[in-house]
Amino acid sequence: MFRFVISSRILFTCLLAIFSLVVIAFGQGQGNRFEGVELSIEPVAGNVHMIQRPGGGGNVGVSVGPDGVLLVDSLFAPLSDKLVDAVRQVTSGEIRFLVNTHIHGDHIGGNAPLAEQGVLIFAHDNTRLRFLADKTRIPRQGGRFGPPPPVGGRPVVTYNDEISFHLNGEDIRAFLAPPAHTDGDTFVYFPVSDVLHLGDVFRTTSYPIIDLYNGGTLAGTIDALELALEIAGPETKVIPGHGVSVVGRDEVREFLDMILDVRGKVLELIEKQVNLEGVLRAQPTESYDAIWGQEVGWTAEDFVPIIYSELGGSGRLADR
């Protein structure tokens, strides 16, 4: 019988090689994922346009006018050139500023390429702290880890509560929302155009994604949506973080009402000492699943346990 002794140096080298292959394969997969994806741009109101990719994933706000361009979010990195091309369909003005609504890759991926073109990046203090971590984590599929964002894509200017841009005839406000999707969620309001960009706090494609790993909360989601309703008037146009179209105040109200209703049903079950498995079997979201429960990777099976846990349910959240 032969015995093989592998030195720690050799083992480390082998593991490093395997890791490199995984990273390369992941990068190639990301590139292939976006091959053939085309972005569209549409007017919202006043100076504001919306750029989106098919399916309404990661909607970008665009303020255009004589003072240049301000972007709200930057999509994935492989789409950065197409993002600029979409802007060029409506203006030849300089892209000067970018506001990130939160830390997720589908909203910050284009930061570094845009920064190389001289775009100045803004975000809330908490969001920049997430940029500085040694890895990223997203909530889908039980929480997946990824590499940290590129150093060149980090926000250069941060704010504690809010910051204003006096641009294109508007006093544009970017301000911290209560901890909802993450703990660094930014809302951006264009008062003259009467357009409100809510980032991923509001989406029309799924139940709210409450990212526990990045400071999101159910209570903060409710507070943030109530804040949005205080700001939005009957004519306000609302850009959802994810959604196939611009909507209005009524759709935000409907989304909030759904959350409150589901929360109430889950609370009733908790008060009856029903465990998490029993709550899921009771299907408290059943009447809403056809509208908000169809997105792969975030259904009632992901949303309900978060409500259950935050309301004090005794069952384990178990990597959700």
N, C-alpha and C positions, 0 to 999 in steps of 0.2 A: 504494500500500500504506500502510495506517495503522498507526501504532505507538501502543500504549497504555502509559502509565507509571503504575504503581500505587504510591502512597506506602506506606511501612512502616506508617504509622498506619491507613490504610484497610485494608491487608491484615490487620493485627492485629484491627481491628474485625470484619472478615468472619469471620476464624477464630474469634473469640470468640463471634459469633452462632451459627456452626455448632456449636461445642462446647456452647453453652447448649441448643440444640435436641436434641442427642444426650443430654445429661443429663436433660432433661425427658422425652424418650421413654423413657429407661432407667427413670426413676422411675415413669412410668405403667405400664411393663411389669411392674415389680416389684409395683405395686399389683394389677394384673390377675392376676398369678401367684397371689396369695393370696386372691383373691375366692372366697368359698364354702368356704374351708378351715376345717374344724372341728377343734378340739383335744379330746382325751380325757384323762381322768385316772383312774388306777387305783391301788389300794393295793399297796405292795411288801412291806413288813414293818414292824412297830412303828409309829413316827411318820412313816415315809417313804412318799411317793407318787411316781408318775411321770406327767408330762404328755408327750404326744407328738402329733405331727401324722401324718396318714395316710402309711403307708409307713415309719414309724419314723425320720423325719428329725429329728435334733436333740432327743434325749430330755432332758427337764428333771427334775432331782431336786427334791423338795419336802419339807422337814421342817416338820411342823405340830404345834402344842401350845400350852400356856398361855403360853409366852414369845414367841409370834409365829411368823412364817414365815421360813425360810431357803430360797432358791432356788439351784439349781446350773444355771447358764446361763439364757439369756433368749430364745432363738429369734430370728427375723427381726423387724425393727421393725414391719412391718404387722400382726404377730400379737400385739403387746404387750397390747392390750385383751382379746383372747381368752385370753391367758395368765392375766391377772388373773381373768377370768371363770371359768376352769378351777379356779384356786385357791379361788375363792369357793364352788365346789361342795362343798368338804370343810371349809372353815373361814372364819370371819369375822375371824380374827385379823390383826393388822397384818403386812404384808410388810416385814420389817426389813432383811434381808441378802440379798445376791446374790454368789455366787462364780462367776467365769468360769473354765472349764477350759482355754481357749486363745483365740486371737485371731479365729477365723473368724466371718464375719457371721451364720451360722445359729446361733451360740451367744452372740453379743454384741449382736445387732441391737436387742434390746429394752432394752438398758441405759439409754439416754437417757430414754425414756418412764418407766421405773421410777424413775430417779433424780429425775425431776420430782415423783414421788409420795413422795419422802423415803427411798427404798431406798438403803442404803449398799453400795457395790460393792467387792469384793475380787478380787485376782488376783495371780499371781506377778509379781515384778519384770520378768522378761523379757517377759511378756505386756503389761504397761503400756508398755514401750518400743515395742512394735509399734503401740500406740494413738497414739504420738507421731509416727510416721513420716508423710511427706507423701503417701503412697499405700499402699494395701493390695495384696497379691498372694495369689492362691489357686492351688493346684497343678493343678487340672483343666485340660484342654485346652491343655497346654503351659505353663500359668502365665498367668493373666489378672490384669490390673491393675484397681484400682478406687479410688474416693476414700477418704480416711482416715475412720475412724469419727468420729461427732460428738463434739465436745469434752465435751458434757454426759454422754456415756456412758463416760468414762474411769474406770478404777478409782480410788477415793479412798484405799484402804488396800492396801498391797502387802506381800509377805513374801519372804524369801530361801529358806528351807527349808520351813517349815510354819507354820500358824496354827490355833488351836483356838477353837471356839465352844461355850461352856457354855450349852446351849440345850435346852429341852424334855426335860430329864432325861438328856441325852447330852453327852459331851465329843467333839463332832464335830471331826474332823481334816481339814484341807485341806492337802495337801503336794505338793511338786514331785516329779514322776516324772522318770526319765532322759529325755533328748531323743529323743522318739519321733515322734509326729505333728507336734509343733513343739518348740521349746526352752523353752516355758513351760507344758507340760502339767501340770495339777493333777488329782490323785486326791482324792476326798472320801469319807471313811469314817465311817459312823454306827455306832458300836460296840454300843450297846444294841439297836438295831434290826437290827444285823448286815447292813447294806447298803453296798455299795461302788459308787460312781459313777466310771467310768473315762474319761469324756470320749471323745474320738475316737481314743484309743490303741487302744480295742477297739470293734469294730463287727461286726455279724453280717450285714451287707448287702453287703460287698465285701471285696476284699483290703485290707490296711492302706494307708491313704493317708499316705505319708511326705512331708511338705511340706518339701522342700529349701530353699525360699525363706524359710521361717520357722524354720529350724534343726532340722528333723526328721532322724532317722537310722534306718537299719535296725538297727544294733547297739543303739541306745537303745530301739527298739521291743521287741526281744527282752528287754532288761534290765527294761524297764517291765512287761512281761507277767509276767516271772518274779517281780517284786516283788508284783504283784497276786496271784499264786498263793501267795506267802508269807503274805499278809494274809488271803486268803479261806479260810474253813473249809468243811466239807462242807455246812453249812446257809446259807452266805452268799448273799444275793441280789445279783446284779450288774446294774447298769444300764449298757447299752452306749451310747456316744455316738450311734450309729445302729443301729436294730434294732427289730423289731416286738414284742418281748416282753422281759420280765425273764428273765435266765438265771442260771446258777450257775457254780461253779468248773470243772466239766467242760467247759463250752463255751469258757471262756477257755483251758483246756489244749489243746483241739482246735485253736483258732485259732493258738496258739503252735506246736504241732506241725506244722501246715501250713506256717507260715513257715520253720521250721527245715528241713523237708523240701525245700521249694523252694530255699532258700538252698544246701543241700547239693548239689542237682542242678546249680544254676548254677555253683557252685564247681568241680565235676567238669569241666564244659565249659570253664571258663576255664583249668583246668590242662592241658587238651588243646589250648589255643591257639585255641579257637573264638571268632570275633568275635561282636559283638552280634546281627547279623542271623542268624547261625547258631544262636545261643542261642534266639532267638525262634522260629526254624523248628523247633527241637527240642521246643518246647512243654513246658517243665518244670512248668508248672501244669496240664497237661491233666486230671489226675485230680481237680482241685479246681475247675475252671472252672464246673461246673454249680452249685456252691454259692456261690462267692465271686466269680465272674467275670462276673456278669450285670448289674452296675450301669453304666448309661450314663455315660461320662466317666471311669471308672476300672476298667480291666480288666487282664488280664495284660500287655497292650501298654504299660501305664503302670507296673505294678509291677515287672516283670522287669528293665527297664533300670536301675532304681534299685538293685536288688540287684547287678546286673552291675557298675555303676560303683563302688559302695562296696566291693566285693570285689576291685577292682583290675583289672577288665576293660579292655582297651585301646581299645575302641570309644568313640565319642563319645556322650554322653548327649543332646546336641542338643535343647536347649529343653524337655526333659521335666521 
